[in-house]
C-alpha cells in the first residue's frame, strides 16, 4: 500500500488500517489485498484520497468501492484491473460523487457495459485515461459517448479485445478526440481501413502509440496513412494484420517524412518482406525495437544478405528471444 513516493506499507490486516486512518490526507493509496470491509474504512476515513489502486483484489464488489466513491469526493485516479465483480453500479456512483476523476482502469471488468460508461461520463467529464481492455460487453455506443463528452481531455483509450467495438467508435474518436495520444484496439476485428484513415487525419499531431494487432480488416491503404500523417508516432503494433504488404511502406521512399517511431511490431504479417523493412529503415533512424517474429519472408539471414543496416541501438526480435517493451500493453 503506497501512501507517498517515499514510504511503502503493506496492508494485510484491518487493525493496521484502523491505526493509520487520518494520517495520509491527499496521499495516493495502492493496495494489494483488501475486501469490501476494508474499503468501507477507507471511504469513511480518508476523505481527501486522490488515488487508489485495488487491481486484482478479486473479492471487491460495488458495495466497497461505492463506499470509497461516497466518501472520497476528490478521487482523481482509480485502478480496478481484474476486479470481476465490478458492475455499472460503481460507474454511476463515481459519476455522482467523483467529478474530478481523470484516470480509470477497468481492465477485465466484464460486467461493465455501454450503459455504465454513459452514466460515468454524465458526471466525470474530464477523463484523460480510460482502460477498458477485455471489457467484452462494451461496444460502439459506450465508446462514442465517452469520446463525445470527454473530447478535449481524453488522451489514452485502451480497448484490447473489446470485440463489439468497430468503426463507429473509431469514427467518433476521430471526430471528437483531437488530443488522443494512445489508442489500443488490438483484437477489435470489425475495425476497418476507413475509420483508421479518419483517425490518421484527425490525430496526426497527437497520436503517439497505436496498437491494432489482430485487426484483420486493416490493409496497406490505412497503414500508409498512419505512417505518412502521424509524424509523432512512437510505437505501432500491426501484428497478425495479414493483408498488410510492402506497399504500405512505399510512400516513405520520398524522403520528406521525419519519423520518431521507436517501437514497431509486425509479427505474423506473412506478406511483408525484407524489401518492405528496408524502405522502413531508410526513414526510421530512431527505431529501438522491431518485432518480426513469424514473418516468413523476414529472417536474420535474409536481412544480412540484403545488407540491411539497423539503427545502432535497435533490437530486432526474429525468434521471440527478446523481451518486449510494454508501451503498447
VOBA-1610 file (N, C-alpha, C; in pm, whole numbers, padded with zeros to 5 digits, always signed):
BEGIN
Unk+00086-00118+00000Unk+00000+00000+00000Unk+00090+00123+00000Unk+00084+00202-00106Unk+00171+00319-00120Unk+00098+00444-00073Unk+00156+00514+00024Unk+00096+00637+00073Unk+00164+00759+00015Unk+00290+00747-00022Unk+00358+00854-00094Unk+00477+00792-00164Unk+00552+00875-00236Unk+00660+00823-00319Unk+00779+00774-00237Unk+00782+00804-00106Unk+00899+00771-00027Unk+00873+00658+00072Unk+00746+00626+00100Unk+00714+00531+00205Unk+00620+00424+00151Unk+00651+00300+00179Unk+00569+00188+00134Unk+00524+00107+00253Unk+00395+00074+00253Unk+00340-00006+00362Unk+00247-00111+00302Unk+00250-00232+00357Unk+00165-00339+00306Unk+00046-00359+00399Unk-00072-00344+00342Unk-00194-00362+00421Unk-00238-00507+00413Unk-00217-00582+00520Unk-00257-00722+00524Unk-00356-00749+00636Unk-00385-00647+00717Unk-00482-00667+00825Unk-00554-00537+00852Unk-00675-00546+00894Unk-00754-00427+00917Unk-00710-00346+01037Unk-00652-00405+01145Unk-00601-00319+01254Unk-00502-00214+01206Unk-00420-00249+01106Unk-00328-00150+01050Unk-00407-00032+00995Unk-00513-00063+00922Unk-00593+00042+00861Unk-00656+00131+00968Unk-00709+00068+01076Unk-00769+00147+01183Unk-00669+00245+01241Unk-00546+00202+01266Unk-00448+00286+01332Unk-00392+00394+01242Unk-00397+00372+01110Unk-00335+00466+01018Unk-00432+00566+00959Unk-00561+00546+00974Unk-00658+00638+00915Unk-00634+00781+00962Unk-00651+00873+00873Unk-00641+01013+00908Unk-00502+01072+00897Unk-00402+00988+00871Unk-00265+01038+00866Unk-00219+01076+00726Unk-00293+01037+00626Unk-00237+01042+00492Unk-00299+01146+00399Unk-00405+01211+00440Unk-00457+01323+00363Unk-00471+01299+00216Unk-00395+01372+00135Unk-00405+01368-00010Unk-00317+01263-00074Unk-00255+01178+00006Unk-00157+01085-00048Unk-00223+00975-00129Unk-00156+00925-00233Unk-00209+00811-00309Unk-00208+00687-00222Unk-00302+00598-00248Unk-00313+00473-00175Unk-00319+00358-00273Unk-00226+00263-00263Unk-00223+00148-00352Unk-00224+00021-00269Unk-00325-00062-00285Unk-00340-00179-00200Unk-00331-00306-00282Unk-00291-00413-00217Unk-00279-00540-00287Unk-00370-00648-00231Unk-00422-00628-00110Unk-00510-00731-00051Unk-00611-00663+00041Unk-00736-00664+00002Unk-00839-00597+00081Unk-00976-00646+00035Unk-01077-00629+00122Unk-01214-00667+00090Unk-01304-00545+00103Unk-01432-00564+00083Unk-01527-00453+00093Unk-01522-00386+00230Unk-01500-00465+00334Unk-01496-00408+00469Unk-01382-00308+00481Unk-01267-00343+00428Unk-01154-00252+00433Unk-01178-00125+00353Unk-01242-00139+00235Unk-01269-00022+00153Unk-01369+00071+00220Unk-01462+00014+00295Unk-01557+00098+00368Unk-01483+00185+00470Unk-01379+00129+00533Unk-01298+00207+00626Unk-01222+00318+00554Unk-01172+00287+00436Unk-01102+00388+00357Unk-01198+00501+00320Unk-01317+00463+00272Unk-01415+00564+00232Unk-01456+00653+00347Unk-01464+00595+00467Unk-01505+00673+00584Unk-01393+00750+00649Unk-01267+00710+00624Unk-01156+00769+00698Unk-01057+00850+00617Unk-01066+00844+00485Unk-00970+00917+00401Unk-01046+01005+00301Unk-01112+01106+00348Unk-01195+01188+00259Unk-01116+01263+00152Unk-00985+01284+00174Unk-00905+01358+00077Unk-00828+01267-00019Unk-00857+01139-00014Unk-00787+01043-00100Unk-00804+01080-00248Unk-00695+01079-00323Unk-00700+01113-00464Unk-00669+00996-00557Unk-00597+00895-00507Unk-00555+00786-00595Unk-00565+00652-00523Unk-00632+00557-00587Unk-00650+00425-00530Unk-00628+00319-00637Unk-00540+00223-00607Unk-00517+00109-00696Unk-00555-00019-00622Unk-00666-00077-00660Unk-00714-00200-00600Unk-00714-00313-00702Unk-00626-00306-00800Unk-00620-00406-00906Unk-00598-00545-00849Unk-00672-00640-00902Unk-00660-00782-00870Unk-00695-00814-00725Unk-00767-00725-00660Unk-00831-00758-00533Unk-00966-00819-00569Unk-00966-00947-00589Unk-01076-01014-00658Unk-01203-01030-00576Unk-01197-00997-00448Unk-01317-01009-00364Unk-01399-00880-00362Unk-01345-00775-00416Unk-01414-00647-00410Unk-01540-00646-00495Unk-01640-00575-00447Unk-01766-00558-00520Unk-01802-00409-00524Unk-01912-00380-00589Unk-01960-00241-00594Unk-01982-00184-00454Unk-02020-00269-00360Unk-02051-00220-00225Unk-01933-00148-00163Unk-01816-00212-00162Unk-01699-00150-00101Unk-01647-00033-00182Unk-01644-00049-00312Unk-01591+00057-00398Unk-01683+00179-00400Unk-01812+00157-00390Unk-01906+00270-00384Unk-01890+00347-00254Unk-01848+00276-00148Unk-01821+00345-00021Unk-01704+00441-00038Unk-01604+00403-00117Unk-01493+00493-00146Unk-01543+00613-00227Unk-01623+00587-00328Unk-01676+00696-00410Unk-01761+00792-00325Unk-01839+00736-00234Unk-01926+00819-00150Unk-01846+00904-00053Unk-01730+00852-00006Unk-01655+00923+00096Unk-01536+01002+00045Unk-01489+00971-00075Unk-01367+01034-00128Unk-01400+01114-00254Unk-01460+01229-00237Unk-01511+01306-00350Unk-01402+01370-00435Unk-01278+01371-00385Unk-01168+01429-00462Unk-01087+01321-00534Unk-01143+01202-00546Unk-01072+01092-00612Unk-01042+01130-00756Unk-00914+01116-00795Unk-00872+01151-00930Unk-00836+01027-01013Unk-00783+00923-00947Unk-00734+00805-01018Unk-00782+00679-00947Unk-00839+00586-01025Unk-00890+00460-00970Unk-00858+00347-01066Unk-00786+00246-01015Unk-00748+00131-01098Unk-00803+00003-01036Unk-00879-00071-01117Unk-00951-00190-01068Unk-00934-00309-01161Unk-00821-00321-01226Unk-00798-00431-01319Unk-00822-00565-01249Unk-00896-00651-01314Unk-00919-00785-01262Unk-01025-00795-01154Unk-01091-00684-01122Unk-01198-00688-01021Unk-01328-00729-01090Unk-01348-00857-01099Unk-01453-00912-01186Unk-01595-00886-01137Unk-01611-00846-01011Unk-01746-00824-00960Unk-01793-00679-00975Unk-01707-00594-01029Unk-01745-00454-01052Unk-01850-00447-01162Unk-01951-00366-01142Unk-02059-00351-01241Unk-02082-00203-01273Unk-02183-00180-01356Unk-02221-00043-01391Unk-02262+00040-01269Unk-02302-00028-01163Unk-02344+00043-01042Unk-02232+00130-00986Unk-02110+00082-00991Unk-01998+00162-00944Unk-01978+00286-01031Unk-01992+00270-01162Unk-01973+00383-01252Unk-02076+00493-01224Unk-02197+00453-01189Unk-02299+00551-01153Unk-02259+00624-01026Unk-02205+00549-00928Unk-02162+00611-00803Unk-02046+00707-00825Unk-01952+00669-00910Unk-01840+00759-00943Unk-01890+00885-01010Unk-01984+00870-01100Unk-02038+00985-01173Unk-02104+01084-01078Unk-02172+01031-00981Unk-02247+01115-00887Unk-02155+01185-00786Unk-02045+01118-00748Unk-01965+01168-00636Unk-01826+01218-00671Unk-01765+01167-00778Unk-01623+01194-00806Unk-01606+01270-00936Unk-01646+01395-00936Unk-01647+01477-01057Unk-01507+01506-01110Unk-01405+01492-01024Unk-01268+01523-01066Unk-01191+01402-01116Unk-01257+01289-01132Unk-01191+01168-01178Unk-01134+01188-01319Unk-01005+01158-01335Unk-00942+01173-01466Unk-00879+01044-01518Unk-00862+00946-01430Unk-00795+00822-01470Unk-00871+00703-01414Unk-00913+00612-01503Unk-00992+00496-01461Unk-00946+00372-01535Unk-00906+00270-01459Unk-00862+00144-01517Unk-00957+00033-01478Unk-01020-00028-01578Unk-01121-00131-01555Unk-01090-00259-01634Unk-00964-00285-01661Unk-00928-00400-01743Unk-00986-00529-01687Unk-01056-00603-01773Unk-01111-00732-01733Unk-01237-00724-01650Unk-01294-00606-01632Unk-01420-00592-01559Unk-01535-00618-01658Unk-01565-00743-01677Unk-01653-00783-01788Unk-01800-00748-01766Unk-01836-00702-01647Unk-01975-00663-01623Unk-02002-00517-01656Unk-01900-00445-01699Unk-01918-00306-01741Unk-01980-00303-01880Unk-02077-00214-01901Unk-02147-00208-02029Unk-02152-00066-02083Unk-02211-00052-02200Unk-02228+00081-02261Unk-02308+00174-02170Unk-02408+00120-02106Unk-02492+00200-02017Unk-02411+00257-01902Unk-02322+00175-01847Unk-02237+00221-01738Unk-02143+00332-01781Unk-02084+00319-01899Unk-01994+00423-01949Unk-02069+00554-01971Unk-02192+00543-02021Unk-02273+00664-02040Unk-02301+00732-01907Unk-02335+00652-01805Unk-02357+00708-01671Unk-02229+00773-01619Unk-02116+00708-01638Unk-01988+00759-01589Unk-01962+00900-01638Unk-01971+00919-01769Unk-01932+01049-01825Unk-02040+01155-01810Unk-02156+01117-01762Unk-02255+01219-01728Unk-02203+01308-01615Unk-02122+01249-01526Unk-02067+01327-01415Unk-01917+01348-01425Unk-01846+01247-01475Unk-01699+01255-01488Unk-01666+01293-01631Unk-01657+01422-01656Unk-01647+01472-01793Unk-01507+01516-01833Unk-01408+01478-01749Unk-01271+01519-01778Unk-01176+01400-01778Unk-01225+01284-01816Unk-01144+01163-01819Unk-01029+01179-01919Unk-00906+01154-01871Unk-00789+01159-01958Unk-00740+01019-01996Unk-00758+00924-01905Unk-00708+00787-01923Unk-00821+00690-01893Unk-00855+00607-01992Unk-00960+00506-01972Unk-00911+00373-02027Unk-00896+00276-01938Unk-00854+00141-01975Unk-00970+00046-01953Unk-01030+00002-02063Unk-01135-00099-02055Unk-01097-00220-02141Unk-00967-00249-02144Unk-00919-00371-02209Unk-00998-00492-02159Unk-01039-00575-02252Unk-01106-00702-02221Unk-01240-00684-02152Unk-01299-00568-02165Unk-01437-00547-02117Unk-01529-00582-02234Unk-01561-00707-02246Unk-01621-00761-02368Unk-01767-00720-02389Unk-01828-00656-02289Unk-01967-00612-02306Unk-01977-00470-02359Unk-01864-00402-02369Unk-01863-00263-02416Unk-01860-00260-02568Unk-01938-00169-02627Unk-01943-00158-02773Unk-01939-00013-02819Unk-01983+00008-02941Unk-01972+00140-03004Unk-02051+00250-02933Unk-02165+00215-02877Unk-02249+00317-02813Unk-02177+00381-02695Unk-02118+00297-02611Unk-02048+00349-02494Unk-01923+00427-02529Unk-01845+00376-02621Unk-01720+00443-02659Unk-01751+00576-02727Unk-01852+00578-02811Unk-01889+00703-02879Unk-01932+00810-02779Unk-02002+00767-02675Unk-02045+00862-02572Unk-01926+00918-02497Unk-01831+00832-02460Unk-01710+00878-02391Unk-01633+00977-02478Unk-01618+00943-02606Unk-01543+01029-02698Unk-01607+01167-02709Unk-01737+01172-02716Unk-01807+01300-02731Unk-01795+01386-02606Unk-01820+01325-02491Unk-01824+01403-02366Unk-01684+01444-02321Unk-01588+01353-02336Unk-01451+01379-02288Unk-01358+01418-02402Unk-01410+01484-02499Unk-01338+01510-02623Unk-01209+01587-02603Unk-01210+01688-02519Unk-01091+01773-02505Unk-00987+01713-02410Unk-01029+01621-02323Unk-00938+01569-02221Unk-00881+01432-02254Unk-00952+01348-02327Unk-00913+01209-02345Unk-00782+01197-02422Unk-00683+01133-02357Unk-00553+01113-02420Unk-00517+00966-02437Unk-00568+00880-02350Unk-00539+00737-02358Unk-00668+00659-02353Unk-00688+00572-02453Unk-00808+00487-02461Unk-00763+00346-02496Unk-00792+00252-02405Unk-00749+00114-02423Unk-00870+00023-02436Unk-00877-00046-02552Unk-00994-00128-02586Unk-00954-00267-02632Unk-00846-00321-02580Unk-00798-00451-02623Unk-00905-00559-02607Unk-00928-00632-02716Unk-01022-00745-02718Unk-01165-00706-02683Unk-01200-00581-02706Unk-01341-00540-02697Unk-01404-00568-02833Unk-01448-00690-02852Unk-01483-00736-02986Unk-01610-00671-03041Unk-01686-00602-02956Unk-01805-00532-03004Unk-01773-00392-03057Unk-01649-00350-03038Unk-01606-00217-03085Unk-01568-00224-03232Unk-01622-00132-03312Unk-01593-00130-03455Unk-01568+00009-03507Unk-01595+00027-03634Unk-01566+00155-03700Unk-01638+00274-03636Unk-01760+00253-03588Unk-01835+00364-03531Unk-01758+00429-03416Unk-01695+00347-03333Unk-01615+00401-03221Unk-01497+00482-03271Unk-01426+00429-03370Unk-01307+00498-03421Unk-01345+00627-03492Unk-01455+00626-03565Unk-01502+00750-03628Unk-01536+00855-03522Unk-01598+00812-03412Unk-01631+00906-03304Unk-01507+00962-03239Unk-01409+00877-03214Unk-01283+00922-03157Unk-01217+01023-03251Unk-01221+00992-03379Unk-01161+01081-03478Unk-01231+01217-03482Unk-01361+01215-03468Unk-01440+01338-03476Unk-01418+01428-03355Unk-01409+01367-03236Unk-01410+01447-03114Unk-01274+01460-03044Unk-01191+01356-03049Unk-01073+01348-02961Unk-00945+01387-03035Unk-00926+01514-03057Unk-00813+01563-03135Unk-00681+01558-03057Unk-00689+01533-02925Unk-00568+01529-02843Unk-00527+01387-02805Unk-00588+01288-02866Unk-00561+01149-02831Unk-00415+01113-02858Unk-00351+01050-02760Unk-00211+01011-02773Unk-00192+00860-02784Unk-00274+00783-02714Unk-00260+00637-02714Unk-00395+00572-02741Unk-00397+00482-02839Unk-00516+00406-02872Unk-00480+00259-02885Unk-00544+00176-02803Unk-00524+00031-02806Unk-00653-00033-02856Unk-00649-00092-02977Unk-00768-00158-03032Unk-00734-00298-03082Unk-00628-00358-03029Unk-00593-00494-03068Unk-00709-00589-03045Unk-00737-00673-03143Unk-00845-00769-03131Unk-00982-00715-03166Unk-00992-00587-03200Unk-01121-00529-03243Unk-01135-00555-03393Unk-01185-00672-03426Unk-01175-00722-03563Unk-01272-00656-03662Unk-01365-00575-03611Unk-01458-00506-03701Unk-01407-00369-03742Unk-01292-00328-03691Unk-01233-00200-03731Unk-01172-00217-03870Unk-01197-00122-03958Unk-01151-00134-04097Unk-01072-00011-04141Unk-01028-00016-04264Unk-00941+00089-04319Unk-01001+00229-04310Unk-01129+00242-04339Unk-01187+00376-04349Unk-01181+00452-04218Unk-01209+00384-04107Unk-01205+00454-03979Unk-01061+00485-03937Unk-00967+00398-03971Unk-00827+00423-03937Unk-00773+00540-04018Unk-00817+00554-04143Unk-00778+00671-04223Unk-00829+00800-04159Unk-00949+00796-04106Unk-01003+00915-04039Unk-00925+00946-03913Unk-00883+00843-03842Unk-00802+00861-03722Unk-00668+00927-03756Unk-00606+00879-03863Unk-00476+00934-03904Unk-00487+01083-03935Unk-00593+01120-04002Unk-00612+01261-04038Unk-00643+01348-03917Unk-00728+01295-03827Unk-00774+01375-03714Unk-00669+01389-03604Unk-00590+01285-03584Unk-00495+01284-03471Unk-00350+01285-03520Unk-00327+01344-03634Unk-00194+01339-03695Unk-00087+01408-03612Unk-00128+01504-03530Unk-00030+01577-03449Unk-00018+01524-03307Unk-00114+01442-03264Unk-00115+01399-03124Unk-00082+01252-03104Unk-00119+01167-03200Unk-00109+01022-03178Unk+00036+00978-03163Unk+00064+00906-03052Unk+00199+00857-03024Unk+00207+00704-03020Unk+00101+00641-02975Unk+00102+00495-02959Unk-00026+00436-03016Unk-00010+00339-03108Unk-00125+00276-03171Unk-00104+00126-03177Unk-00194+00054-03115Unk-00190-00092-03120Unk-00316-00142-03191Unk-00296-00210-03303Unk-00411-00266-03376Unk-00379-00406-03429Unk-00308-00484-03347Unk-00285-00624-03384Unk-00418-00701-03387Unk-00426-00796-03476Unk-00547-00877-03496Unk-00666-00796-03546Unk-00642-00677-03599Unk-00747-00605-03671Unk-00739-00652-03816Unk-00810-00757-03846Unk-00787-00832-03970Unk-00833-00759-04095Unk-00910-00651-04079Unk-00956-00576-04196Unk-00865-00460-04232Unk-00756-00445-04158Unk-00661-00338-04186Unk-00570-00380-04301Unk-00549-00288-04395Unk-00464-00318-04511Unk-00365-00204-04535Unk-00298-00210-04649Unk-00192-00114-04681Unk-00241+00030-04682Unk-00362+00053-04731Unk-00407+00191-04751Unk-00416+00268-04620Unk-00472+00208-04516Unk-00484+00280-04388Unk-00351+00286-04316Unk-00271+00179-04324Unk-00140+00180-04259Unk-00050+00287-04320Unk-00057+00303-04450Unk+00020+00407-04516Unk-00020+00545-04465Unk-00149+00566-04442Unk-00196+00695-04389Unk-00140+00720-04249Unk-00140+00616-04166Unk-00085+00631-04032Unk+00063+00668-04038Unk+00137+00599-04122Unk+00282+00620-04129Unk+00319+00755-04188Unk+00241+00803-04283Unk+00277+00927-04351Unk+00218+01052-04286Unk+00111+01035-04206Unk+00045+01152-04148Unk+00075+01171-04000Unk+00094+01063-03926Unk+00113+01074-03781Unk+00262+01089-03750Unk+00309+01211-03759Unk+00452+01240-03752Unk+00512+01216-03614Unk+00429+01215-03510Unk+00480+01197-03374Unk+00461+01055-03321Unk+00424+00964-03409Unk+00402+00826-03369Unk+00532+00763-03319Unk+00526+00702-03201Unk+00644+00642-03140Unk+00636+00490-03132Unk+00516+00435-03125Unk+00500+00289-03112Unk+00380+00243-03193Unk+00399+00135-03272Unk+00295+00084-03360Unk+00298-00068-03359Unk+00182-00129-03341Unk+00169-00276-03344Unk+00064-00313-03447Unk+00107-00383-03553Unk+00015-00434-03654Unk+00028-00586-03666Unk+00068-00650-03559Unk+00086-00794-03560Unk-00040-00866-03605Unk-00023-00968-03687Unk-00132-01053-03736Unk-00230-00980-03828Unk-00191-00864-03879Unk-00270-00797-03983Unk-00225-00856-04116Unk-00286-00964-04155Unk-00234-01050-04261Unk-00244-00991-04401Unk-00320-00884-04418Unk-00335-00824-04550Unk-00231-00716-04578Unk-00154-00678-04478Unk-00053-00574-04496Unk+00065-00629-04576Unk+00109-00550-04674Unk+00221-00589-04759Unk+00328-00479-04759Unk+00431-00500-04837Unk+00537-00399-04850Unk+00485-00266-04904Unk+00374-00271-04976Unk+00319-00149-05036Unk+00284-00044-04932Unk+00260-00087-04809Unk+00227+00009-04703Unk+00342+00105-04675Unk+00464+00063-04710Unk+00583+00143-04679Unk+00634+00222-04799Unk+00570+00206-04915Unk+00624+00267-05037Unk+00625+00419-05033Unk+00526+00479-04967Unk+00518+00625-04963Unk+00627+00686-04875Unk+00699+00601-04803Unk+00807+00652-04719Unk+00931+00685-04799Unk+00936+00638-04923Unk+01058+00649-05000Unk+01087+00789-05053Unk+00991+00880-05042Unk+01014+01014-05095Unk+01112+01095-05009Unk+01139+01043-04887Unk+01241+01105-04803Unk+01199+01234-04737Unk+01071+01274-04749Unk+01026+01401-04693Unk+00967+01385-04553Unk+00954+01260-04508Unk+00887+01234-04382Unk+00991+01207-04273Unk+00981+01281-04162Unk+01069+01258-04048Unk+00993+01178-03943Unk+01055+01070-03897Unk+00988+00979-03806Unk+01047+00985-03667Unk+00960+00963-03567Unk+01005+00945-03430Unk+00973+00803-03383Unk+00938+00714-03478Unk+00899+00579-03444Unk+01013+00505-03374Unk+00980+00450-03255Unk+01080+00378-03176Unk+01049+00230-03163Unk+00921+00195-03164Unk+00879+00056-03147Unk+00785+00018-03262Unk+00819-00090-03332Unk+00735-00140-03441Unk+00722-00290-03428Unk+00596-00336-03420Unk+00569-00479-03408Unk+00487-00523-03528Unk+00547-00612-03609Unk+00480-00661-03730Unk+00484-00813-03733Unk+00482-00875-03619Unk+00488-01022-03613Unk+00366-01083-03684Unk+00389-01199-03744Unk+00282-01273-03812Unk+00216-01193-03925Unk+00295-01117-03997Unk+00248-01049-04117Unk+00315-01118-04236Unk+00252-01218-04294Unk+00320-01306-04391Unk+00352-01241-04525Unk+00292-01123-04555Unk+00314-01061-04685Unk+00421-00951-04681Unk+00475-00924-04564Unk+00584-00827-04553Unk+00717-00898-04577Unk+00804-00833-04655Unk+00932-00894-04690Unk+01048-00803-04646Unk+01168-00850-04673Unk+01288-00772-04643Unk+01286-00638-04717Unk+01229-00635-04835Unk+01220-00511-04913Unk+01141-00404-04838Unk+01028-00445-04777Unk+00948-00351-04700Unk+01022-00299-04578Unk+01093-00388-04511Unk+01171-00348-04394Unk+01278-00248-04434Unk+01339-00269-04549Unk+01443-00177-04596Unk+01386-00037-04621Unk+01268-00028-04682Unk+01205+00102-04705Unk+01178+00172-04572Unk+01137+00095-04473Unk+01107+00150-04342Unk+01234+00203-04274Unk+01338+00123-04281Unk+01462+00160-04212Unk+01524+00288-04267Unk+01500+00315-04392Unk+01557+00435-04453Unk+01504+00563-04388Unk+01387+00554-04326Unk+01327+00673-04265Unk+01317+00665-04113Unk+01328+00545-04057Unk+01310+00528-03912Unk+01445+00514-03844Unk+01516+00622-03832Unk+01651+00618-03775Unk+01649+00611-03623Unk+01532+00632-03562Unk+01522+00629-03416Unk+01470+00496-03364Unk+01451+00399-03453Unk+01391+00272-03414Unk+01474+00201-03307Unk+01405+00157-03200Unk+01473+00090-03089Unk+01433-00057-03077Unk+01316-00093-03128Unk+01269-00231-03117Unk+01185-00265-03240Unk+01220-00376-03304Unk+01147-00424-03421Unk+01113-00571-03402Unk+00986-00603-03405Unk+00939-00740-03385Unk+00895-00797-03520Unk+00970-00893-03570Unk+00937-00957-03698Unk+00919-01109-03681Unk+00880-01149-03565Unk+00859-01291-03540Unk+00752-01348-03633Unk+00775-01466-03680Unk+00678-01538-03763Unk+00644-01463-03891Unk+00736-01381-03939Unk+00724-01322-04073Unk+00812-01409-04163Unk+00754-01498-04242Unk+00834-01597-04315Unk+00933-01539-04414Unk+00908-01416-04460Unk+00996-01355-04559Unk+01094-01254-04496Unk+01094-01248-04363Unk+01187-01158-04294Unk+01264-01241-04192Unk+01383-01282-04229Unk+01469-01360-04141Unk+01601-01287-04121Unk+01674-01328-04020Unk+01804-01265-03996Unk+01897-01288-04115Unk+01895-01411-04166Unk+01980-01441-04282Unk+01942-01356-04402Unk+01812-01340-04424Unk+01765-01259-04537Unk+01803-01113-04523Unk+01792-01060-04400Unk+01829-00921-04376Unk+01979-00900-04396Unk+02057-00997-04347Unk+02202-00987-04365Unk+02240-00993-04512Unk+02175-01082-04585Unk+02205-01098-04727Unk+02171-00972-04806Unk+02064-00905-04766Unk+02023-00783-04835Unk+02102-00661-04790Unk+02185-00678-04690Unk+02268-00568-04641Unk+02192-00463-04562Unk+02084-00503-04497Unk+02006-00408-04419Unk+02089-00355-04302Unk+02080-00226-04281Unk+02151-00162-04170Unk+02049-00109-04071Unk+02045-00168-03953Unk+01952-00128-03849Unk+02015-00016-03765Unk+01932+00071-03706Unk+01986+00175-03618Unk+02072+00113-03508Unk+02167+00188-03461Unk+02270+00135-03371Unk+02212+00066-03248Unk+02108+00122-03191Unk+02055+00069-03066Unk+01925-00009-03086Unk+01898-00050-03208Unk+01773-00121-03237Unk+01787-00270-03207Unk+01692-00322-03128Unk+01685-00465-03102Unk+01584-00527-03198Unk+01627-00628-03272Unk+01539-00694-03370Unk+01502-00831-03317Unk+01372-00851-03298Unk+01323-00976-03243Unk+01281-01069-03357Unk+01371-01159-03395Unk+01342-01253-03503Unk+01273-01379-03451Unk+01304-01420-03328Unk+01260-01552-03281Unk+01182-01551-03151Unk+01166-01436-03088Unk+01097-01431-02960Unk+01190-01437-02842Unk+01318-01426-02865Unk+01416-01438-02758Unk+01436-01308-02682Unk+01382-01197-02734Unk+01399-01067-02669Unk+01275-01028-02589Unk+01296-00961-02480Unk+01183-00910-02403Unk+01116-00795-02479Unk+00985-00783-02463Unk+00910-00683-02539Unk+00888-00558-02454Unk+00895-00442-02515Unk+00861-00319-02441Unk+00712-00318-02408Unk+00677-00257-02297Unk+00538-00261-02251Unk+00457-00137-02288Unk+00510-00058-02379Unk+00444+00069-02413Unk+00307+00047-02475Unk+00283-00069-02535Unk+00156-00093-02603Unk+00067-00194-02530Unk+00093-00214-02403Unk+00013-00309-02325Unk-00122-00247-02290
//
